[in-house]
Amino acid sequence: MDNRTTPPNFIKNIITEDLRSGKVQEVITRFPPEPNGYLHIGHAKAIWINFALGGEFGGKTNLRFDDTNPVKEDVEYVQSIQEDVKWLGYEWNEKRFASDYFDEMYNRAVLLIQKGKAYVDDQSADEIRQMRGTLTEPGKNSPYRDRSVEENLDLFTRMRAGEFKNGEKVLRAKIDMASPNINLRDPVIYRISHAHHHNTGDKWCIYPMYAFAHPLEDAIEGVTHSLCSLEFEDQRPFYDWVIAECEMESQPHQYEFGRLNLSQMVTSKRKLKLLVDEGHVDGWDDPRMPTISGLRRRGYTPEAIRDFVFETGISKSQGVIDIQTLEHFVREDLKLKAPRTMAVLHPLKVVITNYPEGQVEWLEAENNVENPEMGNRQIPFSREIYIEQDDFMENPPNKYFRLFPGNEVRLKHAYFIKCNDVIKDAEGNVIEIHCTYDVETKSGSGFTGRKVKGTIHWVEASQAVPAEFRLYEPLISAEAPEVDSEPEVVVAGAEAEVVEEQPEKTFLDQLNPNSLEIVHGYVEQEMKEAKPQDKFQFFRHGYFSVDPKHSEPGRPVFNRVVSLKSSFQLPKA
């Protein structure tokens, strides 16, 4: 659990004043995901804000599932969300569901009808949208807006009883069709959906809209500070209207913060689901996905993600953060944790012709030069080894200091070797090189007779472990992919949720065809026992993590978490 206090921010100032003035006695926040997809990196910021501020002031934070749309929700998502929150290092005080309050919400809707503040509308979703108006033109009243209280109560009761088909009727709040805030133009608050609910089964065939349910949930739970991202700001007047007109005893207040957008990432759950459904990725936990489960499978650590969102802070500002910022924190977290070993991704065999045949020598190598407490390991060395193909060139350019005919380099942790001969296949491709070694140049022996400019890594051939390496680039080619300005759930006017509109596929044109490269090579012999999620720094290649989905005993699959170096630097404060 991260016990750091949050940086100074406007929400923290509000909470401090609310406690000082006695407006609130105890801070209660909530993280309210919808179980209609997996959490992504943007949610990590919302999780941190709610849990950090709740804990910092000695308050409580609930995990609440806003499960008001059974058509899109699934127990799989509920389970994954809980796993992700725990993995990030947070514990909720209570777990709640919007569906826990369906009876109470229904009663509050009846209250609105009795007060003349809600009516049943027979118009279709298209008709409601057409009469809603625009940002510059007011909407038009529904022909059913002036139904009597008795008729509305009767129709709403029959809606609940299942007499009507999906889309045949909706319940709308009666506010103001001429309001400059389009969210107040009689939004839909209940719709018919003959769908099985993961929590309530078939008890209900009408379900509250998110925009109506959410403030009621906050009020029922006694939430004091309802924290959400900035795109909900225009919906705050409806949030307040629901609290007031439904005569809720508790009076929560909504505060908005700038959401987290990263370059070369899309975080709309509808778009991420499209990637999964159409097979563009290997599930929600594909290591290229911005989902928490994808980042975890790739090898990101919860500490790195927490450090990242902490650095982004809490403000009203919107913008796109360079993905290199996130990668920076991954490197910073892993550099003292990950053992440093050698792996050859594109192998080229080297035969050391003057080394005794059948002999295996064990050499000592430090596990992490920056963290001596990680100790040393023993690595085998023999007549045959593998090096990287690009560590040898037959006709090198100037200032190429690796292996080429007649040149000498150091094998890391081992000896100097000199290239003497090149073996090619029938097509002229180099398939093997022959070298000699100098026994006097053993690493750690104190040899100073001469120096070489190049050091290359290697893996001993007879005990090398075959391995697969998955090299990732951003899934999205565009530096700044389209930033979703709409909330994760469509609540503007609420009737949009009824239509079940599909996301536009334009962002698919920005998919990077080279986002995944799979290569096969070798790792050191001790890596044979590497377990899922074990992390390593491979010399010159970067940080890698054992893939939990595709690895098999004795044949590990490594995901590259992040490359080894970057010129990126955090901006100075």
KEDO-932007 format. One line per 5 residues: number of its first residue (from 1); their letters; for each residue x, y, z of C-alpha. Coordinates in Angstrom, 3 decimals. Example, Ala and Ser with C-alpha at 12.3 -4.5 7.8 and 13.67 -1.06 7.14 Angstrom:
1	AS	12.300/-4.500/7.800 | 13.670/-1.060/7.140
//
This chain:
1	MDNRT	0.000/0.000/0.000 | 1.279/3.449/-0.931 | 1.282/5.645/2.188 | 2.588/8.790/0.510 | 0.470/11.914/0.904
6	TPPNF	-0.915/13.280/-2.318 | 0.727/16.384/-3.782 | -1.070/19.694/-3.094 | -4.244/19.827/-5.176 | -7.646/21.519/-5.272
11	IKNII	-9.628/18.470/-4.089 | -7.330/18.040/-1.106 | -7.899/21.696/-0.223 | -11.675/21.214/-0.427 | -11.612/18.147/1.815
16	TEDLR	-9.370/19.912/4.340 | -11.797/22.836/4.551 | -14.864/20.561/4.733 | -13.364/18.777/7.736 | -12.232/21.998/9.393
21	SGKVQ	-15.641/23.643/9.035 | -17.505/20.562/10.200 | -19.338/20.195/6.890 | -18.303/16.547/6.903 | -17.298/14.388/9.859
26	EVITR	-15.681/11.544/7.937 | -14.403/11.433/4.354 | -16.044/8.727/2.249 | -15.023/8.224/-1.377 | -15.733/5.451/-3.836
31	FPPEP	-14.244/3.929/-6.959 | -17.292/3.163/-9.158 | -16.338/1.130/-12.265 | -18.908/-0.342/-14.603 | -18.398/-4.107/-15.064
36	NGYLH	-18.550/-3.796/-18.861 | -14.842/-4.195/-19.598 | -11.401/-4.407/-18.037 | -9.799/-1.489/-16.200 | -7.150/0.525/-18.063
41	IGHAK	-4.306/2.875/-17.158 | -6.717/5.813/-16.908 | -8.607/3.987/-14.171 | -5.336/3.592/-12.264 | -5.347/7.340/-11.728
46	AIWIN	-8.982/7.356/-10.581 | -8.241/4.454/-8.216 | -5.262/6.282/-6.756 | -7.155/9.549/-6.300 | -10.099/7.950/-4.501
51	FALGG	-8.123/5.558/-2.319 | -5.255/7.942/-1.583 | -7.469/10.858/-0.581 | -9.804/8.632/1.397 | -6.921/7.066/3.296
56	EFGGK	-4.957/10.261/3.751 | -7.808/11.820/5.729 | -8.541/8.676/7.731 | -11.704/8.015/5.752 | -13.168/5.138/3.781
61	TNLRF	-13.183/4.151/0.138 | -15.747/1.719/-1.245 | -15.451/-0.347/-4.386 | -18.823/-0.012/-6.101 | -19.858/-1.657/-9.337
66	DDTNP	-22.259/0.500/-11.346 | -24.034/-2.489/-12.851 | -27.073/-0.774/-14.388 | -26.777/-2.201/-17.912 | -27.018/-6.018/-17.900
71	VKEDV	-26.646/-6.240/-21.684 | -22.980/-5.221/-21.504 | -21.957/-6.505/-18.085 | -20.379/-9.772/-17.013 | -19.093/-11.483/-13.865
76	EYVQS	-15.735/-11.819/-15.650 | -15.379/-8.042/-15.540 | -16.354/-7.902/-11.863 | -13.643/-10.413/-11.001 | -10.982/-8.743/-13.137
81	IQEDV	-11.695/-5.327/-11.610 | -11.283/-6.666/-8.079 | -8.035/-8.374/-9.043 | -6.673/-5.205/-10.631 | -7.493/-2.970/-7.659
86	KWLGY	-5.835/-5.408/-5.253 | -2.809/-5.833/-7.526 | -2.327/-2.060/-7.566 | -2.094/-2.243/-3.790 | -5.465/-0.962/-2.597
91	EWNEK	-8.068/-2.444/-0.257 | -11.650/-1.245/-0.208 | -13.721/-0.839/2.953 | -16.890/-2.269/1.447 | -17.834/-3.822/-1.864
96	RFASD	-21.155/-2.587/-3.211 | -23.235/-2.916/-6.368 | -25.675/-0.452/-7.875 | -28.019/-3.429/-8.139 | -28.065/-3.603/-4.327
101	YFDEM	-30.185/-0.464/-4.484 | -32.556/-1.213/-7.364 | -35.588/-1.288/-5.045 | -34.634/2.043/-3.521 | -34.025/3.573/-6.966
106	YNRAV	-37.400/2.379/-8.175 | -39.086/3.959/-5.150 | -37.287/7.256/-5.795 | -38.427/7.180/-9.416 | -41.997/6.669/-8.198
111	LLIQK	-41.511/9.676/-5.909 | -40.472/11.799/-8.897 | -43.627/10.736/-10.759 | -45.775/11.584/-7.746 | -44.166/15.034/-7.602
116	GKAYV	-44.791/15.593/-11.301 | -41.050/15.459/-11.966 | -41.008/12.389/-14.228 | -43.161/10.960/-17.013 | -43.396/7.894/-19.226
121	DDQSA	-42.544/8.612/-22.860 | -43.632/6.405/-25.763 | -41.288/7.955/-28.290 | -38.501/5.908/-29.845 | -34.870/6.677/-29.092
126	DEIRQ	-34.529/8.326/-32.529 | -37.560/10.524/-31.925 | -36.276/11.568/-28.511 | -32.931/12.471/-30.026 | -34.476/14.483/-32.845
131	MRGTL	-36.563/16.537/-30.413 | -33.720/17.088/-28.024 | -32.343/20.086/-29.874 | -28.732/21.135/-30.291 | -26.179/23.107/-28.338
136	TEPGK	-27.575/26.289/-29.910 | -31.257/25.360/-30.340 | -33.670/24.359/-27.555 | -35.436/21.028/-27.612 | -39.139/20.366/-28.068
141	NSPYR	-41.471/18.890/-25.497 | -42.559/15.309/-25.903 | -46.273/14.861/-26.776 | -46.418/12.618/-23.687 | -44.844/15.124/-21.318
146	DRSVE	-48.144/16.221/-19.773 | -49.493/12.811/-18.878 | -51.176/12.775/-15.486 | -49.466/11.486/-12.393 | -51.946/8.599/-12.256
151	ENLDL	-51.293/7.551/-15.842 | -47.526/7.747/-15.380 | -47.685/5.655/-12.199 | -49.812/3.069/-13.966 | -47.505/2.879/-16.999
156	FTRMR	-44.350/2.732/-14.892 | -45.836/-0.079/-12.800 | -46.683/-1.969/-15.968 | -43.172/-1.343/-17.335 | -41.816/-3.051/-14.235
161	AGEFK	-44.315/-5.897/-14.647 | -42.919/-6.644/-18.105 | -45.916/-5.664/-20.207 | -43.876/-3.733/-22.760 | -41.057/-4.591/-25.154
166	NGEKV	-37.536/-3.168/-25.137 | -37.562/0.428/-26.343 | -41.352/0.670/-26.261 | -41.384/3.111/-23.345 | -38.922/4.998/-21.145
171	LRAKI	-39.208/7.082/-18.006 | -37.860/10.609/-18.348 | -37.110/13.278/-15.796 | -39.201/16.424/-16.346 | -36.785/19.340/-16.124
176	DMASP	-36.397/21.860/-18.952 | -36.278/21.143/-22.689 | -34.979/24.677/-23.287 | -32.097/24.431/-20.843 | -28.743/25.583/-22.230
181	NINLR	-27.301/22.473/-20.564 | -28.361/19.678/-22.865 | -28.061/17.181/-19.995 | -31.114/18.764/-18.346 | -33.423/18.343/-21.333
186	DPVIY	-35.622/15.659/-19.816 | -33.015/12.880/-19.703 | -34.136/9.279/-19.696 | -33.832/7.771/-16.213 | -35.315/4.271/-16.771
191	RISHA	-35.451/2.016/-19.803 | -36.874/-1.430/-20.510 | -34.362/-4.237/-20.934 | -35.518/-7.842/-20.815 | -32.048/-9.113/-19.969
196	HHHNT	-30.649/-11.405/-17.295 | -28.659/-9.489/-14.686 | -25.518/-11.059/-13.175 | -26.639/-10.077/-9.644 | -30.432/-9.817/-9.671
201	GDKWC	-31.194/-12.509/-12.240 | -34.585/-11.940/-13.868 | -36.149/-9.912/-11.055 | -36.076/-6.714/-13.090 | -36.888/-5.890/-16.698
206	IYPMY	-36.435/-2.139/-16.231 | -33.095/-0.634/-15.277 | -32.043/2.844/-14.154 | -29.774/4.854/-16.391 | -26.287/5.500/-15.084
211	AFAHP	-26.797/9.267/-14.741 | -29.828/8.695/-12.503 | -28.428/5.778/-10.528 | -24.991/7.176/-9.773 | -25.979/10.130/-7.548
216	LEDAI	-28.485/7.937/-5.712 | -25.789/5.362/-4.996 | -23.487/8.080/-3.667 | -26.241/9.423/-1.423 | -27.276/5.986/-0.121
221	EGVTH	-23.663/5.151/0.760 | -23.038/8.519/2.392 | -20.270/9.453/-0.031 | -18.980/12.891/0.885 | -16.794/13.631/-2.125
226	SLCSL	-17.835/12.070/-5.426 | -14.667/12.251/-7.525 | -14.860/11.733/-11.274 | -13.103/12.809/-14.455 | -13.671/16.155/-16.104
231	EFEDQ	-16.053/15.024/-18.853 | -18.745/14.622/-16.183 | -18.611/18.312/-15.279 | -21.558/19.257/-17.510 | -23.624/16.506/-15.900
236	RPFYD	-23.118/17.810/-12.371 | -26.346/19.920/-12.503 | -28.347/16.747/-13.192 | -26.442/14.959/-10.415 | -27.507/17.705/-8.010
241	WVIAE	-31.075/17.704/-9.367 | -31.442/13.975/-8.691 | -30.144/14.328/-5.132 | -32.509/17.214/-4.389 | -35.679/16.043/-6.145
246	CEMES	-35.371/12.486/-4.854 | -35.139/14.005/-1.363 | -32.025/12.106/-0.371 | -30.957/12.594/3.225 | -27.255/12.583/2.367
251	QPHQY	-26.030/15.384/0.118 | -22.840/14.291/-1.696 | -21.059/16.711/-3.988 | -19.334/15.908/-7.264 | -15.822/17.137/-8.048
256	EFGRL	-14.087/16.641/-11.379 | -10.407/16.161/-12.176 | -8.515/15.930/-15.463 | -8.457/12.388/-16.830 | -5.279/10.557/-17.779
261	NLSQM	-4.599/10.338/-21.521 | -1.416/8.757/-22.882 | 0.138/9.154/-26.294 | -0.315/6.212/-28.663 | -3.058/4.734/-26.491
266	VTSKR	-6.838/4.621/-26.647 | -8.677/4.065/-23.392 | -12.307/3.998/-24.462 | -13.618/0.661/-23.213 | -15.882/0.416/-26.241
271	KLKLL	-12.870/0.680/-28.526 | -10.794/-1.709/-26.454 | -13.652/-4.213/-26.589 | -13.726/-3.813/-30.365 | -10.023/-4.705/-30.510
276	VDEGH	-10.727/-7.843/-28.481 | -13.906/-8.862/-30.290 | -12.372/-8.489/-33.750 | -9.200/-10.360/-32.818 | -6.744/-7.488/-33.260
281	VDGWD	-5.220/-8.415/-29.890 | -4.780/-11.518/-27.750 | -7.600/-10.723/-25.332 | -8.085/-7.976/-22.744 | -4.732/-8.902/-21.181
286	DPRMP	-2.727/-8.602/-24.392 | 0.572/-6.933/-23.353 | 0.002/-4.228/-25.969 | -3.288/-3.183/-24.381 | -3.473/-0.241/-21.941
291	TISGL	-5.506/-2.412/-19.551 | -4.187/-3.035/-16.061 | -4.222/-6.769/-16.769 | -2.325/-6.192/-20.034 | 0.304/-4.066/-18.324
296	RRRGY	0.611/-6.666/-15.556 | 1.049/-9.498/-18.049 | 3.630/-7.477/-19.940 | 5.642/-7.061/-16.760 | 4.776/-3.623/-15.427
301	TPEAI	4.842/-3.379/-11.640 | 2.199/-1.818/-9.404 | 4.901/0.340/-7.842 | 5.821/1.834/-11.225 | 2.196/2.585/-12.064
306	RDFVF	1.586/4.165/-8.664 | 4.714/6.309/-9.048 | 3.535/7.354/-12.492 | 0.047/8.464/-11.452 | 1.518/10.167/-8.386
311	ETGIS	3.779/12.181/-10.671 | 0.843/13.230/-12.888 | -0.888/14.703/-9.854 | -4.465/15.929/-9.488 | -5.678/18.955/-11.418
316	KSQGV	-8.397/20.234/-13.720 | -6.119/20.309/-16.724 | -6.530/17.952/-19.674 | -3.788/16.835/-21.983 | -1.860/13.924/-23.424
321	IDIQT	1.116/12.581/-21.470 | 3.995/11.062/-23.401 | 4.054/7.292/-22.943 | 7.793/7.603/-22.260 | 6.865/9.065/-18.870
326	LEHFV	5.249/5.774/-17.881 | 8.169/3.792/-19.301 | 10.579/5.925/-17.265 | 8.958/4.856/-14.016 | 9.031/1.202/-15.067
331	REDLK	12.798/1.395/-15.616 | 13.300/3.228/-12.352 | 11.396/0.570/-10.440 | 13.026/-2.437/-12.092 | 16.627/-1.304/-12.220
336	LKAPR	17.348/-2.413/-8.646 | 14.909/-5.341/-8.596 | 15.594/-7.262/-11.805 | 18.583/-9.625/-12.067 | 20.822/-8.774/-15.006
341	TMAVL	21.406/-11.779/-17.186 | 22.294/-12.514/-20.800 | 19.941/-13.514/-23.592 | 20.560/-13.901/-27.309 | 17.507/-13.019/-29.388
346	HPLKV	18.962/-13.536/-32.881 | 21.575/-16.256/-32.382 | 24.754/-16.743/-34.340 | 26.975/-19.694/-33.363 | 30.585/-19.055/-32.414
351	VITNY	33.130/-21.892/-32.208 | 36.200/-21.078/-30.097 | 38.620/-23.333/-31.897 | 41.425/-23.271/-29.320 | 39.178/-24.026/-26.338
356	PEGQV	39.333/-27.677/-25.199 | 36.566/-29.847/-26.587 | 34.158/-31.229/-23.974 | 35.317/-28.797/-21.294 | 32.802/-26.617/-19.424
361	EWLEA	34.116/-23.817/-17.246 | 32.021/-21.976/-14.682 | 32.457/-18.237/-14.464 | 31.207/-15.824/-11.840 | 28.839/-13.009/-12.796
366	ENNVE	27.168/-10.382/-10.640 | 23.335/-10.410/-10.700 | 22.953/-6.649/-10.528 | 25.947/-4.347/-10.453 | 23.789/-1.538/-8.985
371	NPEMG	22.473/-3.791/-6.230 | 25.316/-5.909/-4.793 | 22.899/-7.496/-2.284 | 21.494/-9.571/-5.150 | 24.760/-11.534/-5.122
376	NRQIP	26.473/-13.461/-7.909 | 25.719/-16.471/-10.079 | 27.747/-19.100/-11.916 | 27.461/-19.275/-15.718 | 28.921/-21.986/-17.978
381	FSREI	31.471/-21.322/-20.706 | 32.624/-23.783/-23.357 | 33.929/-24.186/-26.898 | 30.588/-23.231/-28.500 | 28.504/-20.168/-27.655
386	YIEQD	25.821/-18.031/-29.222 | 26.130/-14.293/-29.825 | 23.779/-11.791/-31.425 | 23.821/-11.688/-35.218 | 24.239/-7.913/-35.193
391	DFMEN	27.321/-8.253/-32.974 | 29.208/-9.506/-36.032 | 29.755/-7.819/-39.387 | 31.941/-9.157/-42.159 | 32.510/-5.693/-43.644
396	PPNKY	31.895/-3.236/-40.825 | 31.651/0.557/-41.117 | 33.995/2.874/-39.275 | 33.662/2.942/-35.485 | 32.105/-0.526/-35.373
401	FRLFP	33.726/-2.028/-32.278 | 32.092/-5.430/-32.139 | 33.221/-8.636/-33.809 | 34.557/-8.753/-37.388 | 37.363/-10.678/-39.104
406	GNEVR	40.641/-9.915/-37.379 | 39.025/-7.933/-34.545 | 39.066/-8.763/-30.859 | 36.255/-8.143/-28.340 | 35.513/-9.059/-24.746
411	LKHAY	32.837/-11.601/-23.951 | 31.049/-10.198/-20.919 | 32.114/-12.024/-17.727 | 34.529/-14.182/-19.791 | 37.495/-13.752/-22.172
416	FIKCN	38.759/-11.810/-25.159 | 37.992/-13.593/-28.428 | 39.283/-12.851/-31.934 | 37.447/-13.656/-35.170 | 39.536/-15.789/-37.548
421	DVIKD	37.125/-17.413/-39.972 | 33.570/-17.090/-41.301 | 31.369/-20.034/-42.331 | 28.582/-19.404/-44.858 | 25.754/-21.429/-46.346
426	AEGNV	25.095/-21.978/-50.064 | 23.319/-18.647/-50.309 | 26.207/-16.743/-48.792 | 24.628/-16.180/-45.382 | 26.923/-16.251/-42.371
431	IEIHC	25.908/-19.242/-40.228 | 28.931/-19.646/-37.967 | 32.126/-17.866/-37.064 | 35.341/-19.334/-35.723 | 37.346/-17.514/-33.099
436	TYDVE	40.216/-18.027/-30.709 | 40.324/-16.937/-27.081 | 43.123/-15.633/-24.912 | 43.250/-17.570/-21.644 | 45.103/-14.700/-19.938
441	TKSGS	42.178/-12.277/-20.386 | 39.668/-13.895/-18.049 | 37.258/-11.379/-16.596 | 38.088/-10.493/-13.011 | 41.638/-11.780/-13.266
446	GFTGR	43.136/-8.295/-13.299 | 44.486/-8.577/-16.846 | 45.695/-5.196/-18.161 | 47.988/-6.249/-21.005 | 45.805/-4.624/-23.647
451	KVKGT	42.342/-3.192/-24.069 | 39.483/-3.772/-26.466 | 36.734/-1.304/-27.329 | 33.842/-3.726/-27.614 | 32.079/-5.963/-25.093
456	IHWVE	29.362/-8.328/-26.289 | 27.035/-10.725/-24.494 | 26.665/-14.432/-25.206 | 25.085/-17.687/-24.046 | 26.902/-21.032/-23.753
461	ASQAV	25.471/-23.365/-26.400 | 25.286/-26.801/-24.736 | 23.187/-25.615/-21.771 | 21.379/-22.708/-23.383 | 17.620/-22.663/-22.819
466	PAEFR	15.512/-22.118/-25.970 | 13.246/-19.150/-25.459 | 10.701/-17.035/-27.265 | 10.894/-13.266/-27.043 | 7.959/-10.967/-27.726
471	LYEPL	9.010/-7.457/-28.642 | 6.356/-4.781/-28.431 | 5.881/-1.402/-29.994 | 2.884/0.898/-29.370 | -0.383/-0.562/-30.617
476	ISAEA	-1.393/2.815/-32.041 | 0.807/4.437/-34.676 | -0.458/7.987/-34.160 | 1.434/10.052/-31.610 | -1.835/11.533/-30.337
481	PEVDS	-4.717/9.188/-31.173 | -8.206/10.546/-30.949 | -8.941/11.436/-27.349 | -12.383/10.338/-26.237 | -14.270/13.311/-24.901
486	EPEVV	-17.352/11.339/-23.907 | -17.664/9.534/-20.581 | -17.115/5.823/-20.480 | -20.874/5.481/-20.273 | -22.959/7.694/-22.498
491	VAGAE	-25.066/9.713/-20.103 | -25.596/12.938/-22.001 | -29.348/12.837/-22.361 | -29.094/9.175/-21.323 | -31.232/7.985/-24.221
496	AEVVE	-28.036/7.392/-26.211 | -27.410/4.399/-23.987 | -30.658/2.856/-25.224 | -29.543/2.932/-28.839 | -26.468/0.747/-28.172
501	EQPEK	-24.467/2.669/-30.754 | -21.279/0.996/-31.974 | -17.982/2.893/-31.760 | -16.610/4.277/-34.970 | -13.809/2.152/-36.406
506	TFLDQ	-11.653/5.042/-37.596 | -9.111/4.430/-34.863 | -8.462/0.957/-36.312 | -6.743/2.728/-39.207 | -4.122/3.859/-36.685
511	LNPNS	-3.190/0.358/-35.561 | 0.530/-0.332/-35.837 | 1.109/-3.462/-37.976 | 4.516/-3.863/-36.315 | 3.293/-3.691/-32.722
516	LEIVH	4.414/-7.275/-32.061 | 7.561/-9.074/-33.215 | 8.216/-12.652/-32.101 | 11.779/-13.985/-32.222 | 13.422/-17.163/-30.950
521	GYVEQ	16.763/-17.407/-29.250 | 18.407/-18.540/-26.034 | 18.804/-17.560/-22.405 | 21.226/-18.672/-19.670 | 20.783/-22.167/-18.272
526	EMKEA	19.413/-21.030/-14.906 | 16.472/-19.365/-16.658 | 14.995/-22.804/-17.302 | 13.253/-22.521/-13.922 | 11.971/-18.987/-14.471
531	KPQDK	8.414/-18.583/-13.239 | 5.560/-16.510/-14.688 | 6.038/-12.793/-13.991 | 9.730/-13.222/-13.058 | 11.546/-10.167/-14.355
536	FQFFR	15.050/-9.757/-15.738 | 17.234/-7.208/-17.416 | 18.791/-8.760/-20.497 | 22.103/-7.157/-21.319 | 21.580/-4.469/-24.011
541	HGYFS	18.019/-5.624/-24.813 | 15.947/-4.222/-21.973 | 13.683/-5.466/-19.210 | 11.744/-8.672/-19.798 | 9.084/-10.598/-17.894
546	VDPKH	8.040/-14.249/-18.174 | 4.667/-14.405/-19.908 | 2.108/-16.192/-17.685 | -0.103/-17.210/-20.604 | 2.267/-18.833/-23.117
551	SEPGR	5.328/-19.958/-21.152 | 5.874/-23.659/-20.572 | 8.306/-25.389/-18.200 | 11.709/-25.444/-19.863 | 10.569/-23.218/-22.762
556	PVFNR	9.983/-19.741/-21.375 | 8.326/-16.930/-23.274 | 9.530/-13.443/-22.398 | 7.660/-10.196/-22.913 | 9.803/-7.137/-23.315
561	VVSLK	8.500/-4.781/-20.666 | 10.470/-1.783/-21.844 | 13.691/-1.105/-23.716 | 16.814/-0.516/-21.695 | 17.500/3.125/-22.356
566	SSFQL	15.629/6.234/-23.319 | 16.697/9.829/-23.820 | 13.485/10.889/-22.081 | 13.790/12.973/-18.921 | 11.074/14.069/-16.555
571	PKA	10.335/17.789/-16.843 | 11.864/19.799/-14.030 | 9.447/21.118/-11.433
//
